[in-house]
Protein backbone atom coordinates (compact mmCIF):
# COMPACT_ATOMS: atom_id res chain seq x y z
CA UNK A 1 0.00 0.00 0.00
CA UNK A 2 1.35 3.42 -0.97
CA UNK A 3 0.66 6.68 0.77
CA UNK A 4 0.42 10.03 -1.01
CA UNK A 5 3.33 12.32 -0.41
CA UNK A 6 3.23 16.08 -0.05
CA UNK A 7 6.30 16.55 -2.30
CA UNK A 8 7.08 14.90 -5.64
CA UNK A 9 9.83 12.34 -5.64
CA UNK A 10 12.87 13.83 -7.52
CA UNK A 11 14.11 11.98 -10.53
CA UNK A 12 17.58 10.60 -10.77
CA UNK A 13 18.77 13.60 -12.82
CA UNK A 14 17.24 16.14 -10.45
CA UNK A 15 18.90 14.50 -7.46
CA UNK A 16 22.36 15.21 -8.90
CA UNK A 17 24.34 18.29 -7.86
CA UNK A 18 23.83 21.38 -10.09
CA UNK A 19 27.38 21.30 -11.48
CA UNK A 20 27.02 17.67 -12.54
CA UNK A 21 23.62 18.33 -14.13
CA UNK A 22 25.15 21.13 -16.20
CA UNK A 23 27.96 18.84 -17.38
CA UNK A 24 25.44 16.22 -18.46
CA UNK A 25 23.42 18.76 -20.44
CA UNK A 26 26.43 19.86 -22.45
CA UNK A 27 26.55 18.29 -25.83
CA UNK A 28 29.74 16.53 -26.82
CA UNK A 29 29.32 17.12 -30.54
CA UNK A 30 32.14 14.80 -31.50
CA UNK A 31 30.56 11.75 -29.77
CA UNK A 32 26.85 12.68 -29.93
CA UNK A 33 24.40 10.59 -31.86
CA UNK A 34 22.95 11.57 -35.21
CA UNK A 35 19.61 12.66 -33.75
CA UNK A 36 21.25 14.77 -31.03
CA UNK A 37 23.55 16.48 -33.54
CA UNK A 38 20.63 17.17 -35.86
CA UNK A 39 18.52 18.76 -33.13
CA UNK A 40 21.45 20.78 -31.84
CA UNK A 41 22.39 22.09 -35.30
CA UNK A 42 18.75 22.92 -36.00
CA UNK A 43 18.67 25.18 -32.94
CA UNK A 44 21.91 26.92 -33.96
CA UNK A 45 20.74 27.26 -37.55
CA UNK A 46 17.49 28.85 -36.36
CA UNK A 47 19.47 31.39 -34.31
CA UNK A 48 22.03 32.07 -37.05
CA UNK A 49 19.44 32.49 -39.83
CA UNK A 50 18.24 36.13 -39.81
CA UNK A 51 14.56 36.96 -39.78
CA UNK A 52 12.73 40.06 -41.01
CA UNK A 53 13.72 42.15 -37.98
CA UNK A 54 17.39 41.67 -38.96
CA UNK A 55 16.87 43.71 -42.13
CA UNK A 56 14.55 46.24 -40.46
CA UNK A 57 17.14 47.06 -37.80
CA UNK A 58 19.84 47.21 -40.49
CA UNK A 59 17.85 49.90 -42.29
CA UNK A 60 17.17 51.79 -39.05
CA UNK A 61 20.80 51.67 -37.89
CA UNK A 62 21.99 52.79 -41.35
CA UNK A 63 19.65 55.78 -41.24
CA UNK A 64 21.03 56.82 -37.84
CA UNK A 65 24.53 56.43 -39.30
CA UNK A 66 23.69 59.06 -41.93
CA UNK A 67 22.74 61.49 -39.14
CA UNK A 68 25.90 60.61 -37.22
CA UNK A 69 28.09 61.36 -40.26
CA UNK A 70 26.42 64.64 -41.22
CA UNK A 71 26.32 65.91 -37.62
CA UNK A 72 29.79 64.50 -36.84
CA UNK A 73 28.40 63.25 -33.52
CA UNK A 74 30.16 60.51 -31.48
CA UNK A 75 26.96 59.87 -29.50
CA UNK A 76 25.04 58.99 -32.65
CA UNK A 77 27.81 56.59 -33.71
CA UNK A 78 27.25 54.74 -30.43
CA UNK A 79 23.51 54.68 -31.15
CA UNK A 80 24.23 53.11 -34.54
CA UNK A 81 25.95 50.05 -33.06
CA UNK A 82 23.26 49.72 -30.37
CA UNK A 83 20.53 49.64 -33.03
CA UNK A 84 22.47 47.31 -35.33
CA UNK A 85 20.92 43.84 -35.62
CA UNK A 86 22.33 40.74 -33.98
CA UNK A 87 25.18 39.70 -36.32
CA UNK A 88 24.57 35.97 -36.09
CA UNK A 89 25.59 35.48 -39.76
CA UNK A 90 29.26 35.93 -38.75
CA UNK A 91 29.47 32.75 -36.63
CA UNK A 92 27.02 31.23 -39.11
CA UNK A 93 29.60 31.66 -41.88
CA UNK A 94 32.19 29.92 -39.71
CA UNK A 95 29.82 27.06 -38.82
CA UNK A 96 28.85 26.51 -42.45
CA UNK A 97 32.54 26.51 -43.41
CA UNK A 98 33.54 23.94 -40.77
CA UNK A 99 30.60 21.63 -41.43
CA UNK A 100 30.97 21.96 -45.19
CA UNK A 101 27.26 22.80 -45.56
CA UNK A 102 27.11 24.94 -48.68
CA UNK A 103 23.40 25.67 -48.16
CA UNK A 104 23.89 26.99 -44.64
CA UNK A 105 27.05 28.86 -45.69
CA UNK A 106 25.19 30.48 -48.58
CA UNK A 107 22.32 31.60 -46.33
CA UNK A 108 24.69 33.17 -43.80
CA UNK A 109 26.81 34.87 -46.47
CA UNK A 110 23.73 36.16 -48.29
CA UNK A 111 22.19 37.66 -45.16
CA UNK A 112 25.46 39.31 -44.17
CA UNK A 113 25.98 40.65 -47.71
CA UNK A 114 22.53 42.30 -47.62
CA UNK A 115 23.40 43.89 -44.27
CA UNK A 116 26.68 45.20 -45.73
CA UNK A 117 24.96 46.60 -48.84
CA UNK A 118 22.40 48.41 -46.68
CA UNK A 119 25.11 50.19 -44.69
CA UNK A 120 27.16 50.88 -47.81
CA UNK A 121 24.12 52.37 -49.56
CA UNK A 122 23.33 54.64 -46.60
CA UNK A 123 26.97 55.75 -46.67
CA UNK A 124 26.65 56.68 -50.36
CA UNK A 125 23.59 58.84 -49.57
CA UNK A 126 25.41 60.50 -46.68
CA UNK A 127 28.32 61.35 -48.99
CA UNK A 128 25.98 62.96 -51.51
CA UNK A 129 24.38 65.04 -48.76
CA UNK A 130 27.71 66.11 -47.30
CA UNK A 131 29.11 67.19 -50.67
CA UNK A 132 25.96 69.23 -51.40
CA UNK A 133 25.37 70.99 -48.08
CA UNK A 134 28.40 70.73 -45.81
CA UNK A 135 31.51 72.87 -46.14
CA UNK A 136 33.48 72.11 -42.96
CA UNK A 137 35.55 68.88 -42.92
CA UNK A 138 34.23 65.97 -40.87
CA UNK A 139 36.73 64.63 -38.34
CA UNK A 140 34.96 61.57 -36.87
CA UNK A 141 34.64 59.74 -40.19
CA UNK A 142 38.39 59.05 -40.13
CA UNK A 143 38.27 57.28 -36.74
CA UNK A 144 36.82 54.06 -38.18
CA UNK A 145 39.09 53.68 -41.22
CA UNK A 146 42.48 52.97 -39.60
CA UNK A 147 43.80 49.54 -38.69
CA UNK A 148 44.96 49.34 -35.09
CA UNK A 149 45.80 46.70 -32.51
CA UNK A 150 42.93 47.70 -30.12
CA UNK A 151 40.37 47.36 -32.93
CA UNK A 152 41.69 43.93 -33.90
CA UNK A 153 41.58 42.88 -30.24
CA UNK A 154 37.93 43.96 -30.05
CA UNK A 155 37.12 41.90 -33.14
CA UNK A 156 38.80 38.83 -31.66
CA UNK A 157 37.02 39.15 -28.30
CA UNK A 158 33.62 39.87 -29.85
CA UNK A 159 33.75 37.01 -32.35
CA UNK A 160 35.08 34.47 -29.83
CA UNK A 161 32.54 35.45 -27.18
CA UNK A 162 29.59 35.40 -29.58
CA UNK A 163 30.50 31.99 -31.03
CA UNK A 164 31.16 30.43 -27.63
CA UNK A 165 27.92 31.68 -26.07
CA UNK A 166 25.83 30.66 -29.09
CA UNK A 167 27.20 27.13 -28.92
CA UNK A 168 26.73 26.90 -25.17
CA UNK A 169 23.09 28.02 -25.30
CA UNK A 170 21.54 28.36 -28.77
CA UNK A 171 18.37 29.87 -27.25
CA UNK A 172 20.13 33.06 -26.09
CA UNK A 173 21.59 35.96 -28.05
CA UNK A 174 24.88 37.46 -26.76
CA UNK A 175 23.97 41.01 -27.76
CA UNK A 176 27.05 42.64 -26.17
CA UNK A 177 29.40 40.65 -28.40
CA UNK A 178 27.29 41.58 -31.42
CA UNK A 179 27.68 45.29 -30.58
CA UNK A 180 31.46 44.88 -30.69
CA UNK A 181 31.30 43.28 -34.14
CA UNK A 182 28.87 45.92 -35.44
CA UNK A 183 31.30 48.64 -34.36
CA UNK A 184 34.19 47.00 -36.24
CA UNK A 185 32.30 45.72 -39.32
CA UNK A 186 29.21 47.82 -40.04
CA UNK A 187 30.66 51.29 -39.43
CA UNK A 188 33.81 50.87 -41.62
CA UNK A 189 31.83 49.66 -44.64
CA UNK A 190 29.28 52.47 -44.22
CA UNK A 191 32.02 55.10 -44.04
CA UNK A 192 33.67 53.54 -47.09
CA UNK A 193 30.49 54.31 -49.02
CA UNK A 194 30.56 57.85 -47.66
CA UNK A 195 34.13 58.33 -48.90
CA UNK A 196 33.18 57.21 -52.41
CA UNK A 197 30.57 59.97 -52.93
CA UNK A 198 31.79 62.47 -50.35
CA UNK A 199 34.95 63.44 -52.24
CA UNK A 200 37.35 61.35 -50.12
CA UNK A 201 38.55 58.40 -52.23
CA UNK A 202 41.23 57.63 -49.66
CA UNK A 203 38.50 57.06 -47.06
CA UNK A 204 36.77 54.56 -49.38
CA UNK A 205 39.94 52.48 -49.81
CA UNK A 206 40.87 52.61 -46.12
CA UNK A 207 37.33 51.78 -44.97
CA UNK A 208 37.05 48.76 -47.26
CA UNK A 209 40.48 47.51 -46.18
CA UNK A 210 39.53 47.77 -42.49
CA UNK A 211 36.20 46.02 -43.14
CA UNK A 212 37.74 43.11 -45.07
CA UNK A 213 40.53 42.57 -42.54
CA UNK A 214 38.09 42.65 -39.60
CA UNK A 215 35.70 40.26 -41.37
CA UNK A 216 38.43 37.69 -42.07
CA UNK A 217 39.68 37.92 -38.48
CA UNK A 218 36.15 37.51 -37.07
CA UNK A 219 35.40 34.42 -39.18
CA UNK A 220 38.79 32.82 -38.48
CA UNK A 221 38.38 33.32 -34.72
CA UNK A 222 34.91 31.76 -34.90
CA UNK A 223 36.35 28.79 -36.83
CA UNK A 224 39.03 28.30 -34.18
CA UNK A 225 36.43 28.41 -31.40
CA UNK A 226 34.39 25.76 -33.23
CA UNK A 227 37.44 23.54 -33.56
CA UNK A 228 38.27 23.93 -29.88
CA UNK A 229 34.69 22.94 -28.99
CA UNK A 230 35.11 19.69 -30.95
CA UNK A 231 33.37 20.72 -34.15
CA UNK A 232 35.44 18.89 -36.73
CA UNK A 233 35.09 19.15 -40.53
CA UNK A 234 33.32 15.98 -41.67
CA UNK A 235 33.55 16.62 -45.41
CA UNK A 236 36.32 17.54 -47.82
CA UNK A 237 34.55 20.84 -48.49
CA UNK A 238 34.65 21.73 -44.81
CA UNK A 239 38.37 21.03 -44.64
CA UNK A 240 39.12 23.10 -47.76
CA UNK A 241 36.99 26.09 -46.70
CA UNK A 242 38.38 26.09 -43.15
CA UNK A 243 41.96 25.98 -44.42
CA UNK A 244 41.12 28.78 -46.85
CA UNK A 245 39.99 31.06 -44.01
CA UNK A 246 43.13 30.25 -42.03
CA UNK A 247 45.32 31.01 -45.06
CA UNK A 248 43.61 34.37 -45.54
CA UNK A 249 44.23 35.18 -41.88
CA UNK A 250 47.94 34.32 -42.15
CA UNK A 251 48.35 36.46 -45.28
CA UNK A 252 46.51 39.34 -43.62
CA UNK A 253 48.74 39.21 -40.54
CA UNK A 254 51.88 39.12 -42.68
CA UNK A 255 50.67 42.08 -44.74
CA UNK A 256 49.71 44.12 -41.66
CA UNK A 257 53.01 43.65 -39.89
CA UNK A 258 55.06 44.29 -43.02
CA UNK A 259 56.57 40.86 -43.66
CA UNK A 260 55.20 41.01 -47.19
CA UNK A 261 54.51 44.09 -49.27
CA UNK A 262 51.52 44.54 -51.57
CA UNK A 263 53.30 47.35 -53.48
CA UNK A 264 56.84 47.61 -54.90
CA UNK A 265 59.36 49.18 -52.52
CA UNK A 266 60.12 52.86 -53.16
CA UNK A 267 63.32 53.67 -54.99
CA UNK A 268 66.19 55.04 -52.96
CA UNK A 269 66.32 58.86 -53.07
CA UNK A 270 68.96 60.27 -55.40
CA UNK A 271 70.45 63.61 -54.32
CA UNK A 272 70.07 66.41 -56.85
CA UNK A 273 73.70 67.37 -56.64
CA UNK A 274 76.82 66.00 -55.00
CA UNK A 275 80.20 67.70 -54.58
CA UNK A 276 83.08 66.38 -56.58
CA UNK A 277 86.19 65.21 -54.74
CA UNK A 278 88.71 68.01 -54.31
CA UNK A 279 91.62 65.99 -55.55
CA UNK A 280 89.99 65.56 -59.00
CA UNK A 281 89.42 69.28 -59.65
CA UNK A 282 91.90 70.71 -62.23
CA UNK A 283 93.83 73.85 -61.33
CA UNK A 284 93.54 76.45 -64.16
CA UNK A 285 96.24 78.64 -62.68
CA UNK A 286 99.13 76.15 -62.79
CA UNK A 287 100.63 75.80 -66.29
CA UNK A 288 101.96 72.40 -67.23
CA UNK A 289 104.67 71.47 -69.68
CA UNK A 290 103.89 68.70 -72.13
CA UNK A 291 105.85 65.56 -71.37
CA UNK A 292 106.66 66.44 -67.81
CA UNK A 293 105.11 65.20 -64.58
CA UNK A 294 103.79 67.69 -62.06
CA UNK A 295 105.72 67.64 -58.79
CA UNK A 296 105.02 69.22 -55.45
CA UNK A 297 108.04 70.88 -53.78
CA UNK A 298 108.40 72.99 -50.71
CA UNK A 299 110.84 75.87 -50.55
CA UNK A 300 111.55 78.33 -47.85
CA UNK A 301 112.67 81.07 -50.24
CA UNK A 302 110.16 83.00 -52.30
CA UNK A 303 110.30 82.40 -56.03
CA UNK A 304 109.09 84.53 -58.84
CA UNK A 305 106.20 82.94 -60.71
CA UNK A 306 104.38 84.08 -63.78
CA UNK A 307 100.67 84.54 -63.37
CA UNK A 308 98.71 83.82 -66.56
CA UNK A 309 96.21 86.46 -67.59
CA UNK A 310 92.69 85.27 -68.34
CA UNK A 311 91.51 86.62 -71.68
CA UNK A 312 87.74 87.26 -71.78
CA UNK A 313 85.85 85.44 -74.48
CA UNK A 314 82.43 86.06 -76.05
CA UNK A 315 81.16 82.61 -74.97
CA UNK A 316 78.86 82.75 -71.96
CA UNK A 317 79.99 80.67 -69.03
CA UNK A 318 77.33 78.49 -67.42
CA UNK A 319 77.19 79.02 -63.69
CA UNK A 320 76.07 76.02 -61.61
CA UNK A 321 74.05 77.05 -58.60
CA UNK A 322 74.34 74.54 -55.73
CA UNK A 323 71.03 72.98 -54.78
CA UNK A 324 70.17 71.93 -51.22
CA UNK A 325 70.06 68.22 -50.50
CA UNK A 326 66.39 67.13 -50.38
CA UNK A 327 65.07 65.80 -47.10
CA UNK A 328 63.26 62.47 -47.22
CA UNK A 329 61.31 61.09 -44.30
CA UNK A 330 59.14 58.12 -43.51
CA UNK A 331 55.78 58.19 -41.77
CA UNK A 332 56.02 56.76 -38.27
CA UNK A 333 53.03 57.12 -35.89
CA UNK A 334 53.70 54.86 -32.87
CA UNK A 335 50.10 55.06 -31.58
CA UNK A 336 48.37 54.21 -34.87
CA UNK A 337 48.97 52.68 -38.30
CA UNK A 338 49.60 55.93 -40.16
CA UNK A 339 49.00 59.68 -40.36
CA UNK A 340 46.89 62.19 -42.31
CA UNK A 341 47.97 64.73 -44.94
CA UNK A 342 46.09 68.05 -44.86
CA UNK A 343 45.78 70.87 -47.38
CA UNK A 344 46.90 73.55 -44.88
CA UNK A 345 48.95 73.43 -41.66
CA UNK A 346 46.74 72.91 -38.61
CA UNK A 347 43.72 70.76 -37.86
CA UNK A 348 41.47 73.13 -39.82
CA UNK A 349 43.03 72.03 -43.10
CA UNK A 350 41.08 69.67 -45.35
CA UNK A 351 42.05 65.99 -45.25
CA UNK A 352 43.75 65.09 -48.52
CA UNK A 353 44.77 61.48 -47.86
CA UNK A 354 46.20 59.15 -45.25
CA UNK A 355 49.61 57.44 -45.37
CA UNK A 356 50.52 54.17 -43.70
CA UNK A 357 53.56 53.84 -41.50
CA UNK A 358 56.90 53.54 -43.40
CA UNK A 359 55.48 55.52 -46.38
CA UNK A 360 58.17 57.73 -47.96
CA UNK A 361 57.64 61.51 -48.32
CA UNK A 362 59.85 64.47 -49.24
CA UNK A 363 59.90 67.50 -46.94
CA UNK A 364 59.66 70.69 -49.05
CA UNK A 365 59.19 73.49 -46.53
CA UNK A 366 60.45 74.91 -43.26
CA UNK A 367 58.57 73.88 -40.10
CA UNK A 368 55.62 76.01 -38.95
CA UNK A 369 54.18 76.10 -35.42
CA UNK A 370 50.37 75.83 -35.70
CA UNK A 371 47.95 74.64 -32.97
CA UNK A 372 50.90 74.02 -30.62
CA UNK A 373 52.31 71.50 -33.10
CA UNK A 374 55.08 71.75 -35.67
CA UNK A 375 53.87 71.19 -39.27
CA UNK A 376 55.93 70.64 -42.43
CA UNK A 377 54.90 70.56 -46.07
CA UNK A 378 55.59 67.22 -47.77
CA UNK A 379 55.33 65.68 -51.22
CA UNK A 380 54.13 62.04 -51.43
CA UNK A 381 55.37 59.43 -53.89
CA UNK A 382 52.32 60.15 -56.08
CA UNK A 383 53.19 63.86 -56.28
CA UNK A 384 50.49 65.04 -53.85
CA UNK A 385 51.59 67.97 -51.69
CA UNK A 386 50.19 68.70 -48.23
CA UNK A 387 51.03 69.33 -44.59
CA UNK A 388 51.81 66.78 -41.87
CA UNK A 389 52.73 66.88 -38.19
CA UNK A 390 56.54 66.83 -37.96
CA UNK A 391 56.51 64.54 -34.90
CA UNK A 392 54.94 61.78 -37.05
CA UNK A 393 57.87 61.77 -39.50
CA UNK A 394 61.24 60.08 -39.06
CA UNK A 395 64.13 61.25 -41.23
CA UNK A 396 67.63 59.89 -41.79
CA UNK A 397 68.88 63.13 -43.44
CA UNK A 398 68.44 65.89 -40.85
CA UNK A 399 69.12 69.53 -41.71
CA UNK A 400 69.64 72.64 -39.60
CA UNK A 401 66.03 73.73 -40.15
CA UNK A 402 64.48 70.34 -39.24
C-alpha positions, 0 to 999 in steps of 0.5 A: 500500500502506498501513501500520497506524499506532499512533495514529488519524488525527484528523478535521478537527474534532479537529485544530482548536484547542479554542477554535474547536471550542467555537465550532463546537459552539455553536448559533446558534438564529436561523440553525440548521436545523429539525432542529437547532432541534428537537433542541436544544429537545427537550434543553432541554424534557427538562431544564425538564420536572420529573420525580417527584424534583422533587415529592419534594424539594419535599415534603421541603424543605417539611417542613424549612421547618416545622421551621425556622419552629417552631424559629426556626432560621437553619441550617434555613432554609439547609437548606430551600433546599439541599433544594429541587428544581432550579427549571427551570420558571422558565426554562421559563416564559420559554422557553415565553413567547418561543417561543409554545408554549402546551403547553410554557408550560402544563407549566412553569407547572403544575409550578411551581404545584404546587411553590408549593402544596406550600410554601404548604400546609406553611406553613399547617400550621406556622402551625396548630402555632405558634398551638397550641403556641408563645407566644414571637414568631418573629423569623426569619419576618419576614426573608423578607417584605420587599422589598429591593434585595439580594434583587432583585439575587439574583433577577436574578443567579440567574435570568440565570445559570440560563437562560444555563447551561441554554442553553449546556449543556442536559445540566447543571443549574446547582444554585447558581443554583437555590438562589438562586431557591429562597431568594427564591421558595419561602421567601416563599410558604411564610411567607405560608401561615404568616402566614395561619394563624399569626395574622399577616395582615400577614405573609401579604400581605407574603410574597405580595407579595415572592413575586409581585414576585420571580417576575415579575423572575425570568421577565423576566430569563430572557426578556431572556437568551433574547432576547440569545442570539438566541431570537426570538418566531416567533409572535404569541403569543410576542410578546404573552406576552413583551411582557406579562411586560415590562409587568408588570416595568415596572409593578412597578418603578414601584410599588416606587420610588413613581412610582405609588401603589396606594393613595390618598394620605393626607390632610394632617393637620389640627391640632386647634386653632389660635390666632386672630390677636391683631388679631381678638380683641375687647377687652371692657374698652374701651367703644365709642360707637355711631357713632364710630370707635375711635382710638389716641392716645398721651398723656404725662399720666395720664387718669382712665378708668372701669373697667366692672364685670363683673356675674356671670351664672347662665350657665356659661361654656365654658372652652376648654382648649388642645390640643397640636398632634399630631405626624405622622411618616412611616416612613423606614428607609434600610436596608430597605423599611419598619419593624415595629410592636410591641405593647410597646416593645422587641424582646420586644413582639409584631409587630402589622404592618409599614409601608412607607416613607413610611407616615404615623403619628401619634406619641401618646406620649413617647419611652422608652429600651428595649434601648438604642433610643428607642421611641415609641407611634404610631397608624397610618392604620387606627387600630392603635396600637403602638410603633416605633423613633424613629430609623425615623421622620421628622417635619416637626413636631418638639416639645420632647419628640421 
